[in-house]
Amino acid sequence: MGRRAARRDRNEPEIIAALEAVGASVQPLEAGGGGVPDLVVGFREVNYLLEVKAPTGDLTPAQKRWHPSWRGQVCVVRTVEEAWAAIGAEVSP
């Protein structure tokens, strides 16, 4: 039985575009399932793992298991501003 593709949140394309606009490189992680975050983001020679959630979205049970078990950085973002803050991008209004 094959795995189904991970469902993406609707705000993900906007967040990706905003990250790229401040000079970040963004790679969606296509593994899907298992709680692995949605994006790996490179900014100023540092990599970040970002989990994109809708404004009212919650982590799945798999994500609730995976995130605390990861021995590195991972951040849940719901807005462009949260994504910029997660990577340390200083953006003027």
Long-range contacts (C-beta under 8 A, 24 or more apart in sequence): 3-32, 3-33, 4-32, 5-32, 6-30, 6-31, 6-32, 6-33, 6-38, 8-38, 8-52, 9-38, 9-52, 9-53, 9-54, 9-57, 10-54, 11-52, 11-54, 11-55, 11-78, 11-79, 12-38, 12-39, 12-52, 14-80, 15-39, 15-50, 15-52, 15-77, 15-79, 15-80, 15-83, 18-80, 18-83, 18-84, 19-43, 19-83, 19-84, 19-87, 19-89, 22-84, 22-87, 22-89, 22-91, 23-89, 24-87, 24-89, 33-62, 34-62, 34-66, 35-60, 35-62, 35-63, 35-64, 35-65, 35-66, 35-67, 36-66, 37-63, 37-67, 37-74, 41-83, 41-87, 43-87, 43-88, 43-89, 44-88, 46-87, 48-73, 48-75, 48-86, 48-87, 49-73, 49-74, 49-75, 50-74, 50-75, 50-76, 50-77, 50-83, 50-86, 51-75, 51-76, 51-77, 52-77, 52-78, 52-83, 53-77, 53-78, 54-78, 55-79
